[in-house]
Amino acid sequence: MEVAEITQQSVLATSSERETELGAALAPILQNTQKNIGFAKKILKLLREETDVLKANPQSKASDIRIRENLVNTLNRKFVDVIKDYQTAQTKYKNELLKKAKRQVQIVKPDATPEEVDAVVQSGNGPDKLIQESILKV
């Protein structure tokens, strides 16, 4: 999975420029994935609707309808599993970047409180500004 690979590279990145590059590489992957998710949802909905139409038709065979319903249910479960994996990968990416930023802050300022670490991580600059300030003070 590309998201997992980019996550690993982001954790190992040694510069904010590299992290920015990796974030930029991740954006089109996420957009394409969102499009594919929407497409898959439409197809699953269409399959369910077609199955309902077949159920309403008295000439349809009950065995064919059961097979179709089982297939649609299986596809739906698989889709949900894949979406869960995708969301897990996204969450892991965000968590790993947060952990990395917290480690960087604690390296520069070992006596930082958890609130200070969170404030630096939540700021738009991340730990980069704190690192620059620390270097300039020395």
C-alpha angles and dihedrals in degrees: 000000000000094000091059091049092050089048091055092047091049092053090051095043113119099196136049088232090061091047089052091050091051091047089051090050090051096052097071091045090055092046092050091047091052090052091050091048091054091048092049091050091053092050093048091049090050091050091051092048092049090049090052090051090051090050090054092052109089092205093063118105115245091222092055091050092050091050091049093047091050090049093049092047091049092049090048092052091048090049091051090049092051092048090051090052090049092050090047090053091050092049091048090052092052093044093049092052091049091050091050092050091049091051090051092051092048091050092054095039110022093177093056115132119233088252091055091048091050091048092053093045092048093049117094092245097054117196094327095086092047091050091050092049091049092051093048092051092056 
